[in-house]
């Protein structure tokens, strides 16, 4: 597209753009009229694409690369050469070969029907008009056959109208007023009795007004929701995804009338909350599409490999399993939720190899390692060992830098001192874990699903199954496989790890796209319960014992938990909506395209986004920190060592820097530079 065409297109879009339609306001403007006329496209319904001709780009997936331009030119020729007031779809396809016409007509109609969704606010107004006893007409300039238009309206919930006026049927058009004249004459309606609603400046506003008909023009382009990455993308897959998000995002409904049956007991309340709540919006527009892409990938990979049993690891796997069940309808695959954690799997295998180096490989994950997290990894309660800790010249609140912990002789001495207890506890936990695995049929060939990174839980599980002589063939499907996966690749343990966003096992040159905001990233996947501590026997068998949930106080959810729940509600609602859309399955985006918006928030956050997420608490390895809540610049000038410590502990590095400095700088590049400097 040339510069001139691009400018013209941008101007045209600007002129046809406006604020989101408010159903209450629109209804108030027409409530005094007994007869209501509605336009169809961009009024009653919306296409999930930027331009109507983008439908042809979707068809290209089926009929070949040169189709889009050929179809556009065929319509131009039909309108220029046939001398008709309105052409039909048969007229347009008369410029194609006879052998392909009918097939292409059917494909276009089918693609259009699949790409169209109700325009939510107008749909509410339409229903209110019916409830109020108003007479509804539908008036549209369209080359479609009447039967197909009726199918479209019915599919999108539009029934009860008195008559459908189509330019292709009447050979009269809105754009010169003749179609409105036809309606008035046929229905014996005076112009002042009827109001018309549509999006075209000329056809839906100027022409009916010339006849004395009240006209209400609504915007053709509007944003129900603002989100990162929602700009126009030439790639049809992203184009469709972004418009699907915008067009299906819940909007405030009209207040319920006596004749209207709500979708739920609190339809209006929920819709209003959804439309204004930034956490739900983030879940619907960003987290939801990542989950959608990920769980579809899991299923496709499992089917391709002939895997029919999939275990979702606690806790991150809980929301993943919810998304999988909302999205995948496959009765041949057995999916289960397995309550495991690094803590519950690594403790039972320590007795096999209790060397200091092995222990460090199992318990050291963060840059700064607390002594509390070391004891947690060993399966021991730190408060029971205060005396031994002090004898080794340490304190219970001690912390160690990952780069020097291996040479820390005080910690090494402490581990040697308590080694008998480590082994005894490990063997007890081993027996209970063995029974838990047997009760949950953890054997044979299966896949495991988790947020991933290093594959440590898969490693521990494989070691346990091997020690128990249980046959197993495990494939790991992870959101990501990080470069440190190698620490879990032992001579006797080979791991089949597969990452969705990035995968260093299969691509050593991959890029870790969540490193600078890992805390924000992981927060999205929280299960609504405490981490698995160990296994205990009860009257029904062996069950997981959980730690107290970090996001509850006195049994009540914290404000942070409420925020996370709203994010997850939005995400699952998106997955449900997306799973019912046939074209999203055909127009599948890649991992980077599903992740780009969330990545943008993580790497280059706005101050608004930092306000939303920066103060959420993040719990990991016995430590609690806000995601991105630095002290002031003034404070750090006086306490530079504290800044380094706070930065190292923070799990949203770019957010920390932006919130500290408060100006627009290339924070991701700054983080990468700091990281390269050690």
Phi, psi and omega in degrees: 000129181288168182298318181298316179295321180297318179296315179299318180296319180294319179295316180299318179295319180299318181292335182256016181254157179192187179286157176305145182288130175259118185301317182298316181295317180296317181294320179301328183284346184236358191297338183275000181259142180274336183240129183236130175247134179242136165288167181259288188287131185067012173235284176287326182227160177234140170275143179275044177216163182291314182232150178306324181291348177293341174302325181291331176292326175293319180296332178305328180301335182258322191249356175115157190297327187274003187290316187307306183294323179297320181291320178297315181293326179297319179291321177299317180294319180299317181289328182278328191256336189272347175066029181254150176299317177218130178277163175250169179294330175295323177299316182297314184278001173292345178272003173257167180293152184300325184290336184254351187302302188297321179297318181289322177300314180295321179293319180296314180298319180295317180294317178301313182298324180285333185271359188253137177228159178297145170278103199306310184295318180292325177298321177297317180295319178302313180296321179295323178298318177296315179302326184274002177081016179283154177267128186248135173239152177240125190230118187212140167277114185201140180272000179289153172288152184302319182300319180291321178296319178297321177296318178301311182297316180296318181298329183260015172086017181257107177222175176085000177284154183280318185207150178247122179249113182243138179296326180292332179273318187271343188055038173222149188232157175292326189295348171236009175086350186292330179290325176291321177299320178300316180298312182299317182291314182295321186266356180055051180246136174281145183307322184287354180270348190235149175235141179244138180241127179194179186253345185275130180301315183276301187291328185256352183233301185292313185293314178296326179294328177298331181271000181090008179273133174291136181232140176239118179263131178250156181291141177281322180245127176202159181249114173288336184208137176263132177207156180296137178084015182269009179288163182296130181238130182293338179287123188298327180297316180286321175308309182293315181301313182297319180286329175298315179301312182296318186281336183256353180297130185300134178245160178301132179270159172296149177299147187289134175253173183296335183266358186254129178266115182290155178289335177208173183294336182234043185305308184295317180298313182295317181299318179296318179297316182299319187287339184247342185282116185292334179286317175297318179301315179297318178297318183289317188271335186241301184292322182300317183289329175294314178300317181301311180295319184294311184290329174294321176297317178303311182296315180299318180292320179296316179297316181299326182267000180073026180269128185241009176223126184230124176256128175263120183284138170290152355263337184297334182286350183295309180291330177295318179293321175302314180295319180300313182292329178285340190249325189252125177248088183218100183286351182275349180254125178271114179249136182223156176257119184254117183278093179225165175206168175303319180298315186284340181260327184280328178301313182295345182256358184295328182296339179291324179208106187250027179290156181301318182295319179294318178301316180298320179299328183276327189253345183267115178232317184277164177295322178244120189250118179277151176296328177301317181291329177295311179297322178300317179294332179277350181081020182242151179273119186299329182293342178276358187230026182299321181296312180297324180297315180292325178297333178267014177063039177236169176238149181303334181266016180295152177222152186230142174282134183302327184288341183239359187295329183294332181263008181281104185290330179295315179292321179300316179298318180298316180298318179296322181297319185261009184303319178304320179291324178300314183292316180299313180295320182299318181293323177297313181294329180298316182294319179290321177298319180302316180292320179299317180295320179295318181294336181256015175055043178276089183197166177074211181265126180201167176249152173240145183235133181197171177296326167098229183091282186253348181076023184296318181293324175296320178299310181298319181296317179296322178297316180296312181298322177296316179296329180274000183058035176266124180298134180205148176217099191253132172246129179261125175250106187242155174298326180202147172243112185276171184291342181272012177300336185297336181292343177261001180267091182265162180305324182260007181227108176256126185252131173263094182253138180223120183256144180274305182284315174206157189210094182288339178292323181260347179216092181300342180263014180295165179244129177282100188274002179238007187300320186280350180220039185301325180295312177300316181301310184289330180302326183297336188260007186300132168284158182271052179193165182292161180293152178289126182267304180197190180243143180227153180270137171226187186295340181260002182128212180256131180232163180281134171265130184255149168289158171304143183286127185297334186260021174232143176232120183056038177078002181248143182293140174284168177298326177299315180297320178298320179296314181296321178299320181291324175299313182291325174301314179298319181296314181292324176298319177298314182300318179298314180295316182294324183293339179268359180263116186294325185286332177296333175288324180282318183266055185291127176276164176274168181307317182297324182286326175287335187262345193301320181292314179296321178297321179297318178297317182292318186274323182227066185291150171273166178295328177296317180292324177293325177293324180291316191246339190298329184266004176290134181283143179236127183248128180199132176052042175080005181243149180234126178216153170290151182299316181203084183223070180289160171282185185283160175302319180301316180297316184288333175298322180277339183227069185298325179294326179294323178298316179299316180296315180297320180294318179295321181286332183295140181253013172223082190297313181295324177295321178300312182295316182293319181289333178286312187269333172065016177235162181279111177224163179283078189294326178296317178294322177298316179298314181299322179294314179298321180295319180294337180274357179082000000 
